Amino acid sequence: MTTIIIEDEKPAARLLQRKLDKLGVPVQEMLHSVEEAIAWFSNHPHPELIFLDIQLSDGLSFEIFEAIDIKSAVIFTTAYDEYALKAFKLNSIDYLLKPIDEDELAAAVAKYRERQPVKSPVNVDFDEIRRLLGAPAKEYRKRFTIKVGQHLKVVTTADVECFYSENKGTYAHTSDNRDYLIDTTLEVLEKELDPTAFFRVSRKHIVPMASIKEITVYSNSRLKVILPTYKADEVIVSREKVQDFKTWLG
């Protein structure tokens, strides 16, 4: 079992490490801030299990999960009241209120070990955590200010039929069949757009659910997305994204 602790109070992190050692759970790393955790996850294999404090010195720990796609199992270690945590308890392995009781810690580890044959990622609802802690919900990109000649034009995401890349440029194709060069990349857009409304189907295209006119079967187990006016290139769902795309569609 590979395990890390994310806890901004170093004495508390060391105490938890000693308790885990007694349970035969070695801790590979202890991280103490959002910034440190993001940097670590960007350069290391992700662990099987994370002991996660919610409030760190430089922010709330779910910001780590917004920046990095982490599939590790999570056990919360927090000083927050248990009634607030009940809303998302079922979406994590367990939560442990500080000071951490050794019996409760052992039970949480046992619960994690019992789930191992399933090998399914834990779905932690960090937006729900944010709401419970009174933090503002994440704001997604709603509009773009685009220079057209000597004028500025505002294009809303509701006007966009798809985003695409071409010749090292990124474009927004709108429902009135026009294309606008925008000063960003698809990689950045993917993080800025509402993931319930937009999906990156391939290296070249991001499409909104509202603009999908038709979906057809394409070669090599891929799918083809038909949009109302965009005809510049075929919009193909890459093979590795097909299953996620179907899940996104619901």
Sequence and secondary structure as in RCSB ss.txt:
>XXXX:A:sequence
MTTIIIEDEKPAARLLQRKLDKLGVPVQEMLHSVEEAIAWFSNHPHPELIFLDIQLSDGLSFEIFEAIDIKSAVI
FTTAYDEYALKAFKLNSIDYLLKPIDEDELAAAVAKYRERQPVKSPVNVDFDEIRRLLGAPAKEYRKRFTIKVGQ
HLKVVTTADVECFYSENKGTYAHTSDNRDYLIDTTLEVLEKELDPTAFFRVSRKHIVPMASIKEITVYSNSRLKV
ILPTYKADEVIVSREKVQDFKTWLG
>XXXX:A:secstr
  EEEE S HHHHHHHHHHHHHTT    EEE SHHHHHHHHTTS   SEEEE SEETTEETHHHHHHS    EEE
EEE S HHHHGGGGGGSSEEEESS  HHHHHHHHHHHHHHTTT       HHHHHHHTT        EEEEEETT
EEEEEEGGGEEEEEEETTEEEEEETTS EEEESS HHHHHHHS TTTEEE SSSEEEEGGG  EEEEETTTEEEE
E SS  SS EEE GGGHHHHHHHH 
